[in-house]
Amino acid sequence: MSDTDLPSAPLNRRGFLGAAAAAGLLGTLSTPAAAKTSAATVISTESGQVTGVQGSLRGTTVYKGVPYADTTAGANRWRPPQPAPSWSGVRAADSWGPACPQPVTGIPADQVPELGEDCLNLNIWTADPGSGDGRPVLVWLYGGDRALWAGQEIYNGSLLASKGVVVVTLDHRVGPLGGLAHPELTAESAYGGSGNWGIQDVVAALGWVRRNIGAFGGDPDRVTLAGWGQGASVVNILLASRRARGLYHRALLSSGVRYTKDPGLAQGTGRYRSLADAEADGTAFAARLGAADLTALRALAADDLVTRAAADTAADFGHVLDGYVLPDTYTAVLTACAETDVPVLTGVCKDANGASPGLELTLDAFQAYARSEFGPLGLADTFLSLYPADSDTAAARQYSAYARDEERVSAFLWATQFKNTAANSSDVYTYFWTRVPPGYDGTNPVIGTDATGAFQGSDVYYLLGYLYNTGRPWTSKDYDIADTTASYVARFAATGDPNGGSLADWPALATDTPRTMELGADFGTLAVADSDDKLAFLRTYLQSQTTEF
């Protein structure tokens, strides 16, 4: 569905398309009953004037493909983002900008967006452009598993806009274009480092929002930086970095935090490289490409570069401890009390971390896992007594139960670290997502193409409330859940607290009370493990790990 295709009732039985119900849920939030200005309203930005188009929900407007920085092609490849060029006249912001060049897999050709190095653009959804109301702003960063990294129509902000939030999505550099480090790049930089180009793009976008979002009805002093998966890891990095201080005021991380000793971090947020290691990786990669120097690297066609990088199993373009964007490791920043002091909302999904309603696992494999993972700690028998299995079916069920407990406990321990070590006076709110989206969504290759259950990313549909923009067979129950979940997000964006109105109470984290908030199948408080004994076991296991990230 395009943004010009308006859904008709009865997609939502409770006013999903209107703002009246949202106003009741959100209390004092500024939620216009109807847009006072139209998509044809001319908005002035620092680079020039723009007009938008009708959003997916009536009364909302979207401005597509607005540049926040210059092209990253040519001499700008692997440079910090440069100022966006100006234009004369009124620019029609009616089409998505290109996504960063990347290999796109598993997606029908007619669903692949335009790709190009002129990718530093953003999209803005608002219910009242030009109003000057000063409504809260949510800046959303995409996630995914490399099927497609793009901030375009996949993440539709119309529902949150109808609830009084100005929503911004953006594209930034990814893969080799977003993460290559190289000695020549370090030498030419003003700060003596390289890599982390995509994160610098996000900082530039936040700066653009700070300077321009007021013209779209947003409040530059109430910006929530949000994302899921890989996007949440960028939010986490910017909580540690000083580059974006003052540019955002709350943080929302979906499937983006783990306790700093959790072994799962080795494949996720905590996989940081030293600058020296990253430069060595970049030098070796350039040699395999046959590029003798930086000039030759910049002369390569972008499509060829990303295709060859994807096939290069030795290539690594992860985050770099450059001392500038990323000052230190995940653990060290927490220990030094250097995290940004802002309210945080973060959560995990029921069927992530290896859990699945369709998991197949033999009893022998389950018992072997217990011995290898917990045996060295003397905890194998404890694990098998807490999660007992006497058949293959029971083994799969008990492994999923363990994985769900471990995910919740790890997130709780991270939140406890954040509160205890960061001298953080702001509240932290955690959740456990339990709703299973119905059917299959062939329109969304990034979230849930072949996953089952409440898979990682299944919460994002509801957090942003863009069910109408997808191909799943949503029920009226799903629309109700999305309306409630998005209302929590809107409240959090407005005040730093998701509570208000008729919403079920969501308690802030108490480090001495191991509980979280269930969202999805139900709304209410939930223990972080199925029993006190399981909590004690998982706390002992995670805290006994010696590798910190």
C-alpha positions as CSV (number, residue, x, y, z in Angstrom):
1,M,0.0,0.0,0.0
2,S,1.4,3.4,-0.9
3,D,1.0,6.5,1.3
4,T,-1.6,7.8,-1.0
5,D,-3.8,4.7,-0.6
6,L,-6.1,5.5,2.3
7,P,-7.5,2.6,4.3
8,S,-11.2,2.7,4.8
9,A,-13.2,1.7,7.8
10,P,-13.7,-0.8,9.4
11,L,-9.9,-1.5,9.7
12,N,-10.2,-0.4,13.3
13,R,-13.3,-0.6,15.4
14,R,-12.1,2.0,17.9
15,G,-11.1,5.0,15.9
16,F,-7.7,3.8,14.5
17,L,-8.1,6.4,11.7
18,G,-9.1,9.3,13.9
19,A,-7.4,11.2,16.7
20,A,-10.3,11.4,19.0
21,A,-9.7,8.0,20.6
22,A,-6.0,8.8,20.8
23,A,-6.6,12.0,22.6
24,G,-8.5,10.1,25.2
25,L,-5.6,7.7,25.7
26,L,-2.9,10.3,25.6
27,G,-4.5,12.9,27.9
28,T,-2.7,16.2,27.5
29,L,-0.8,15.3,24.3
30,S,-1.4,17.7,21.5
31,T,-3.4,15.6,19.1
32,P,-5.2,17.6,16.4
33,A,-8.6,16.2,15.5
34,A,-7.8,17.0,11.9
35,A,-4.9,18.6,10.1
36,K,-5.2,22.4,10.1
37,T,-2.9,22.5,7.1
38,S,-2.7,20.3,4.0
39,A,-0.1,18.3,2.2
40,A,0.3,21.3,-0.1
41,T,1.5,23.5,2.8
42,V,5.0,24.8,2.0
43,I,7.5,24.2,4.8
44,S,10.8,26.0,4.9
45,T,13.9,24.0,5.8
46,E,17.5,25.2,6.0
47,S,18.2,23.9,2.5
48,G,14.9,25.1,0.8
49,Q,11.2,24.8,0.7
50,V,9.3,21.5,0.6
51,T,5.7,20.2,0.2
52,G,4.5,16.8,1.3
53,V,1.8,14.3,0.3
54,Q,-1.1,12.8,2.1
55,G,-0.1,10.1,4.6
56,S,-1.6,6.7,4.9
57,L,-4.1,7.9,7.5
58,R,-6.4,10.8,6.9
59,G,-5.2,14.0,8.5
60,T,-1.5,13.1,8.3
61,T,1.1,14.4,5.9
62,V,4.4,12.7,4.9
63,Y,7.5,14.5,3.5
64,K,9.6,11.9,1.6
65,G,13.2,11.9,0.7
66,V,14.3,15.2,2.3
67,P,18.1,15.5,2.3
68,Y,19.8,16.0,5.6
69,A,23.3,15.8,4.1
70,D,25.1,15.7,0.8
71,T,25.7,12.7,-1.4
72,T,28.3,10.2,-0.1
73,A,29.6,9.4,-3.6
74,G,33.0,10.4,-5.0
75,A,35.2,12.3,-2.7
76,N,32.5,12.2,0.0
77,R,32.7,8.4,0.2
78,W,34.0,7.5,3.7
79,R,34.0,11.1,4.9
80,P,31.8,12.5,7.7
81,P,28.5,13.6,6.3
82,Q,28.7,16.9,4.5
83,P,26.0,19.7,4.6
84,A,23.0,19.1,2.3
85,P,23.0,21.3,-0.9
86,S,20.4,24.0,-1.1
87,W,17.7,24.2,-3.8
88,S,15.6,27.0,-5.2
89,G,11.9,27.0,-5.5
90,V,9.6,24.5,-3.8
91,R,10.7,20.8,-3.8
92,A,8.0,18.2,-4.0
93,A,8.9,15.7,-1.2
94,D,6.7,13.1,-2.7
95,S,9.0,10.1,-3.4
96,W,11.4,8.1,-1.2
97,G,15.1,8.8,-1.5
98,P,17.5,5.9,-2.4
99,A,18.7,3.5,0.2
100,C,22.4,2.9,0.7
101,P,23.9,0.5,-1.9
102,Q,23.8,-3.0,-0.4
103,P,23.2,-6.6,-1.5
104,V,19.4,-7.2,-1.3
105,T,18.3,-10.8,-0.9
106,G,15.0,-12.6,-0.8
107,I,13.0,-9.7,-2.0
108,P,10.9,-9.6,-5.2
109,A,12.4,-7.2,-7.7
110,D,9.4,-4.9,-7.7
111,Q,9.9,-4.4,-3.9
112,V,13.6,-3.4,-4.0
113,P,13.9,0.3,-3.5
114,E,16.2,2.6,-5.4
115,L,19.8,2.2,-4.2
116,G,22.4,4.9,-4.5
117,E,25.1,6.8,-2.6
118,D,22.9,9.9,-2.5
119,C,21.2,8.2,0.4
120,L,21.3,10.6,3.3
121,N,17.7,11.5,3.3
122,L,14.9,11.4,5.8
123,N,11.1,11.1,5.9
124,I,8.7,13.0,8.2
125,W,5.2,12.2,9.2
126,T,3.1,14.9,10.9
127,A,-0.5,15.6,11.6
128,D,-0.2,19.3,11.4
129,P,2.7,20.6,9.3
130,G,3.6,24.2,9.9
131,S,1.5,24.5,13.1
132,G,4.4,25.3,15.5
133,D,2.7,23.2,18.2
134,G,5.9,21.7,19.5
135,R,4.8,18.1,19.5
136,P,7.1,15.3,20.6
137,V,9.4,13.8,17.9
138,L,10.4,10.1,17.4
139,V,13.4,9.4,15.1
140,W,13.3,5.7,14.0
141,L,16.4,3.7,12.9
142,Y,15.9,0.6,10.9
143,G,17.0,-2.9,11.9
144,G,17.0,-6.2,10.1
145,D,19.2,-9.1,9.2
146,R,20.7,-7.6,6.0
147,A,17.8,-8.6,3.9
148,L,17.3,-4.9,3.4
149,W,18.4,-1.9,5.5
150,A,16.2,1.0,4.5
151,G,14.1,3.7,6.3
152,Q,11.5,4.1,3.6
153,E,7.9,2.9,3.4
154,I,8.5,-0.2,5.6
155,Y,8.3,1.9,8.7
156,N,5.2,4.1,8.3
157,G,4.7,6.8,10.9
158,S,1.1,7.8,10.2
159,L,-0.5,6.3,13.3
160,L,1.9,7.9,15.7
161,A,1.5,11.1,13.8
162,S,-2.3,10.9,14.3
163,K,-1.5,10.5,18.0
164,G,0.4,13.8,18.2
165,V,4.0,12.6,17.5
166,V,6.2,13.8,14.6
167,V,7.9,10.7,13.2
168,V,11.2,10.8,11.3
169,T,12.8,7.8,9.5
170,L,16.1,8.0,7.8
171,D,18.6,6.2,5.7
172,H,22.3,6.0,6.6
173,R,25.3,4.2,5.2
174,V,25.6,0.5,5.9
175,G,28.0,-2.4,5.2
176,P,31.4,-1.3,3.7
177,L,30.2,2.1,2.9
178,G,29.1,2.7,6.5
179,G,31.9,0.9,8.4
180,L,35.2,0.7,6.4
181,A,38.2,1.8,8.4
182,H,41.6,2.3,6.7
183,P,44.9,4.0,7.7
184,E,44.5,6.6,4.8
185,L,41.0,7.4,6.0
186,T,42.3,7.9,9.6
187,A,45.1,10.1,8.3
188,E,42.8,12.4,6.4
189,S,40.2,12.7,9.2
190,A,40.1,15.7,11.5
191,Y,39.8,13.4,14.6
192,G,42.3,10.7,13.9
193,G,40.0,7.8,13.3
194,S,37.9,6.1,10.6
195,G,34.9,3.8,10.4
196,N,31.5,4.4,12.1
197,W,30.4,6.4,9.1
198,G,26.8,5.3,9.4
199,I,26.6,6.3,13.0
200,Q,28.0,9.8,12.1
201,D,25.2,9.9,9.5
202,V,22.6,9.4,12.3
203,V,24.2,12.2,14.4
204,A,24.0,14.5,11.3
205,A,20.3,13.6,10.9
206,L,19.7,14.3,14.6
207,G,21.4,17.7,14.1
208,W,19.1,18.4,11.1
209,V,16.1,17.5,13.2
210,R,17.3,19.8,16.0
211,R,17.5,22.7,13.5
212,N,14.5,22.0,11.3
213,I,11.8,19.9,13.0
214,G,10.0,22.9,14.5
215,A,8.8,23.9,11.0
216,F,7.0,20.5,10.8
217,G,5.3,21.0,14.2
218,G,7.9,19.1,16.3
219,D,9.6,20.1,19.5
220,P,13.4,19.9,19.2
221,D,13.7,19.5,23.0
222,R,11.5,16.4,23.0
223,V,13.3,14.0,20.6
224,T,13.2,10.2,21.2
225,L,15.9,8.2,19.4
226,A,14.5,4.8,18.6
227,G,15.2,1.6,16.7
228,W,15.2,-2.1,16.6
229,G,17.9,-4.8,16.2
230,Q,20.8,-3.1,14.4
231,G,19.1,0.2,14.8
232,A,18.8,-0.3,18.6
233,S,22.5,-1.1,18.7
234,V,23.1,2.3,17.2
235,V,20.9,3.9,19.8
236,N,23.0,2.1,22.4
237,I,26.2,3.4,20.9
238,L,24.9,6.9,21.0
239,L,23.9,6.5,24.6
240,A,27.6,5.8,25.2
241,S,29.0,8.4,22.7
242,R,29.3,12.1,23.3
243,R,28.6,13.0,19.6
244,A,24.8,13.2,20.0
245,R,24.5,14.7,23.5
246,G,21.6,17.2,23.6
247,L,20.2,16.0,20.2
248,Y,17.8,13.5,21.8
249,H,16.1,13.3,25.1
250,R,14.7,9.7,25.4
251,A,15.8,6.4,24.0
252,L,13.7,3.4,22.8
253,L,15.4,0.2,22.0
254,S,13.6,-2.8,20.6
255,S,15.6,-6.1,20.9
256,G,18.7,-4.0,21.5
257,V,20.1,-4.5,25.0
258,R,21.7,-7.4,26.8
259,Y,23.7,-7.7,30.1
260,T,27.3,-6.8,29.3
261,K,28.5,-10.4,30.2
262,D,25.8,-12.1,28.1
263,P,27.6,-14.4,25.5
264,G,25.0,-13.4,23.0
265,L,26.6,-10.0,22.7
266,A,29.5,-11.6,20.8
267,Q,27.3,-11.6,17.7
268,G,25.5,-8.4,18.5
269,T,25.8,-4.9,20.0
270,G,29.1,-5.7,21.8
271,R,31.2,-6.7,18.8
272,Y,33.5,-3.8,18.7
273,R,36.9,-3.6,17.1
274,S,39.9,-1.5,18.1
275,L,40.9,1.1,15.5
276,A,44.1,-0.7,14.8
277,D,42.3,-4.0,14.1
278,A,39.7,-2.2,12.0
279,E,42.4,-0.5,9.9
280,A,44.1,-3.8,9.4
281,D,40.8,-5.3,8.3
282,G,40.2,-2.4,5.9
283,T,43.8,-2.7,4.4
284,A,43.4,-6.4,3.8
285,F,40.0,-5.9,2.2
286,A,41.3,-3.2,-0.1
287,A,44.1,-5.6,-1.2
288,R,41.7,-8.3,-2.0
289,L,39.8,-5.8,-4.1
290,G,43.0,-4.9,-5.9
291,A,42.7,-1.3,-4.7
292,A,46.2,0.0,-4.1
293,D,45.1,3.1,-2.2
294,L,42.2,5.3,-1.1
295,T,41.9,6.9,-4.5
296,A,41.4,3.5,-6.1
297,L,38.9,2.5,-3.4
298,R,36.8,5.6,-4.1
299,A,36.9,4.9,-7.8
300,L,35.2,1.6,-7.4
301,A,31.6,1.4,-8.5
302,A,29.4,1.2,-5.4
303,D,27.4,-1.8,-6.6
304,D,30.7,-3.7,-7.3
305,L,32.1,-2.7,-3.9
306,V,29.1,-4.0,-1.9
307,T,28.7,-7.1,-4.0
308,R,32.3,-8.1,-3.5
309,A,32.2,-7.2,0.2
310,A,29.1,-9.5,0.7
311,A,31.0,-12.4,-0.8
312,D,34.1,-11.7,1.2
313,T,33.8,-13.9,4.3
314,A,36.9,-12.2,5.9
315,A,35.5,-8.7,5.6
316,D,34.4,-7.0,8.8
317,F,32.7,-3.6,8.9
318,G,31.5,-3.6,12.5
319,H,31.7,-0.8,15.0
320,V,35.1,0.7,15.7
321,L,36.5,1.9,19.0
322,D,37.8,5.1,17.4
323,G,37.8,7.2,20.6
324,Y,35.6,9.7,18.8
325,V,32.3,8.2,17.9
326,L,32.7,5.2,20.2
327,P,34.9,6.1,23.1
328,D,35.2,2.8,24.8
329,T,33.6,-0.7,25.2
330,Y,30.0,-1.3,26.2
331,T,31.0,-2.3,29.7
332,A,33.6,0.4,30.3
333,V,31.2,3.2,29.5
334,L,28.7,1.8,32.0
335,T,31.3,1.3,34.6
336,A,32.6,4.9,34.1
337,C,29.1,6.3,34.6
338,A,29.4,7.8,31.1
339,E,26.0,6.8,29.6
340,T,23.7,9.6,28.6
341,D,21.1,10.3,31.3
342,V,17.8,10.0,29.5
343,P,14.6,7.9,30.1
344,V,14.9,4.5,28.4
345,L,12.2,2.2,27.1
346,T,13.5,-1.2,26.0
347,G,12.2,-4.7,25.4
348,V,12.6,-8.2,23.9
349,C,10.3,-10.6,22.1
350,K,9.1,-13.9,23.3
351,D,10.3,-16.0,20.4
352,A,13.8,-14.6,20.0
353,N,17.1,-15.8,21.4
354,G,16.6,-19.3,20.0
355,A,13.0,-19.7,21.3
356,S,10.3,-20.7,18.9
357,P,7.0,-22.5,19.0
358,G,8.2,-24.6,16.1
359,L,11.6,-25.5,17.5
360,E,12.9,-29.0,16.9
361,L,15.5,-30.3,19.3
362,T,16.4,-33.8,20.4
363,L,16.7,-34.8,24.0
364,D,20.4,-35.8,23.4
365,A,21.2,-32.4,21.9
366,F,19.4,-30.6,24.8
367,Q,21.4,-32.5,27.4
368,A,24.7,-32.0,25.5
369,Y,24.0,-28.2,25.5
370,A,23.4,-28.3,29.2
371,R,26.8,-30.1,29.8
372,S,28.7,-27.8,27.4
373,E,27.2,-24.5,28.5
374,F,26.7,-25.0,32.2
375,G,28.9,-27.9,33.1
376,P,32.1,-25.9,33.5
377,L,30.2,-23.8,36.1
378,G,28.9,-26.8,37.9
379,L,25.4,-25.8,36.9
380,A,24.3,-28.5,34.4
381,D,22.3,-30.5,36.9
382,T,20.6,-27.4,38.2
383,F,19.7,-26.4,34.6
384,L,18.2,-29.8,33.9
385,S,16.3,-29.8,37.1
386,L,14.8,-26.4,36.4
387,Y,14.0,-27.2,32.8
388,P,13.3,-30.9,32.9
389,A,12.8,-32.9,29.7
390,D,12.3,-36.6,29.0
391,S,11.6,-36.5,25.3
392,D,12.5,-34.6,22.2
393,T,9.2,-32.6,22.4
394,A,9.8,-31.7,26.0
395,A,13.4,-30.8,25.2
396,A,12.3,-28.3,22.5
397,R,9.7,-26.8,24.9
398,Q,12.1,-26.5,27.8
399,Y,14.8,-24.9,25.7
400,S,12.4,-22.3,24.5
401,A,11.3,-21.7,28.1
402,Y,14.9,-21.3,29.1
403,A,15.7,-18.9,26.2
404,R,12.7,-16.7,27.1
405,D,13.7,-16.5,30.7
406,E,17.3,-15.8,29.7
407,E,16.3,-13.0,27.4
408,R,14.2,-11.3,30.0
409,V,16.8,-11.7,32.8
410,S,19.6,-10.4,30.6
411,A,17.6,-7.3,29.7
412,F,16.7,-6.8,33.4
413,L,20.4,-7.1,34.4
414,W,21.4,-4.5,31.7
415,A,18.7,-2.1,33.0
416,T,20.0,-2.7,36.5
417,Q,23.6,-1.9,35.3
418,F,22.3,1.2,33.6
419,K,20.6,2.5,36.7
420,N,23.3,1.4,39.2
421,T,26.5,2.4,37.3
422,A,25.5,5.3,35.1
423,A,24.4,7.6,37.9
424,N,21.3,7.8,35.9
425,S,18.4,9.6,37.5
426,S,16.0,8.9,34.6
427,D,13.6,6.0,34.6
428,V,14.0,2.8,32.7
429,Y,11.0,0.8,31.4
430,T,11.4,-2.7,30.1
431,Y,8.9,-5.0,28.3
432,F,8.4,-8.5,27.0
433,W,6.5,-8.8,23.7
434,T,4.1,-11.7,23.5
435,R,1.7,-11.2,20.6
436,V,2.1,-13.5,17.7
437,P,1.4,-11.6,14.4
438,P,-1.0,-13.5,12.2
439,G,0.0,-15.0,8.8
440,Y,2.9,-14.0,6.7
441,D,3.9,-10.6,5.4
442,G,5.2,-10.8,1.9
443,T,5.4,-7.0,1.7
444,N,7.9,-6.7,4.5
445,P,11.2,-8.6,3.8
446,V,12.9,-7.2,6.9
447,I,10.6,-8.3,9.7
448,G,9.3,-11.8,9.9
449,T,9.6,-13.2,6.4
450,D,9.8,-16.8,7.6
451,A,9.8,-16.4,11.4
452,T,7.2,-17.9,13.6
453,G,5.7,-16.9,17.0
454,A,6.5,-13.6,18.6
455,F,9.7,-13.4,16.7
456,Q,12.4,-10.6,17.0
457,G,10.9,-7.5,15.4
458,S,7.3,-8.6,15.7
459,D,6.8,-5.9,18.3
460,V,7.8,-3.2,15.8
461,Y,4.5,-3.5,13.8
462,Y,2.7,-2.5,17.0
463,L,5.1,0.0,18.5
464,L,4.8,2.1,15.4
465,G,1.3,0.9,14.7
466,Y,1.7,0.5,10.9
467,L,-0.4,-2.7,10.5
468,Y,-2.4,-1.2,7.7
469,N,0.7,-0.8,5.6
470,T,1.5,-4.5,5.4
471,G,0.2,-7.7,3.9
472,R,-0.6,-9.7,7.0
473,P,-4.2,-10.8,7.7
474,W,-4.6,-8.6,10.8
475,T,-7.6,-9.0,13.0
476,S,-9.6,-6.4,15.0
477,K,-7.7,-7.6,18.1
478,D,-4.4,-6.7,16.4
479,Y,-5.6,-3.2,15.6
480,D,-6.6,-2.8,19.2
481,I,-3.2,-4.0,20.4
482,A,-1.4,-1.7,18.0
483,D,-3.5,1.3,19.2
484,T,-2.7,0.6,22.8
485,T,1.0,-0.1,22.2
486,A,1.5,2.9,20.0
487,S,-0.2,5.0,22.7
488,Y,2.4,3.9,25.2
489,V,5.1,4.9,22.7
490,A,3.4,8.3,22.1
491,R,3.2,8.9,25.9
492,F,6.9,8.0,26.3
493,A,7.9,10.3,23.4
494,A,5.9,13.1,25.0
495,T,6.9,12.8,28.6
496,G,9.6,10.1,29.1
497,D,6.9,8.0,30.9
498,P,4.7,5.6,28.9
499,N,1.9,5.8,31.5
500,G,-1.3,7.9,31.3
501,G,-5.0,7.9,30.7
502,S,-6.7,4.5,30.6
503,L,-3.5,2.6,29.8
504,A,-2.6,-0.3,32.2
505,D,0.1,0.8,34.6
506,W,3.7,0.2,33.5
507,P,6.0,0.4,36.5
508,A,9.5,1.9,36.0
509,L,12.4,-0.4,36.7
510,A,13.2,-1.1,40.4
511,T,16.6,-2.7,40.7
512,D,15.5,-4.7,43.7
513,T,12.2,-5.9,42.0
514,P,12.8,-8.2,39.1
515,R,9.7,-7.5,37.0
516,T,9.0,-6.3,33.5
517,M,5.9,-5.3,31.5
518,E,4.1,-7.7,29.2
519,L,2.9,-6.1,26.0
520,G,1.0,-7.8,23.2
521,A,-1.1,-10.8,24.2
522,D,-1.8,-9.0,27.5
523,F,-0.8,-5.8,29.2
524,G,0.4,-6.0,32.7
525,T,3.4,-6.7,34.9
526,L,5.3,-9.9,34.6
527,A,8.2,-11.6,36.5
528,V,11.5,-11.6,34.6
529,A,11.8,-15.4,35.0
530,D,9.1,-18.1,35.5
531,S,10.3,-18.7,39.1
532,D,12.6,-17.3,41.7
533,D,14.9,-20.4,41.3
534,K,15.2,-19.8,37.6
535,L,16.0,-16.1,38.1
536,A,18.7,-17.1,40.7
537,F,20.2,-19.6,38.3
538,L,20.3,-17.3,35.3
539,R,21.6,-14.4,37.4
540,T,24.4,-16.7,38.6
541,Y,25.1,-18.0,35.1
542,L,25.3,-14.6,33.4
543,Q,27.2,-12.9,36.2
544,S,29.8,-15.7,36.2
545,Q,30.8,-15.1,32.6
546,T,34.3,-13.7,32.3
547,T,34.1,-12.0,28.9
548,E,32.7,-8.5,28.9
549,F,31.9,-6.5,25.9
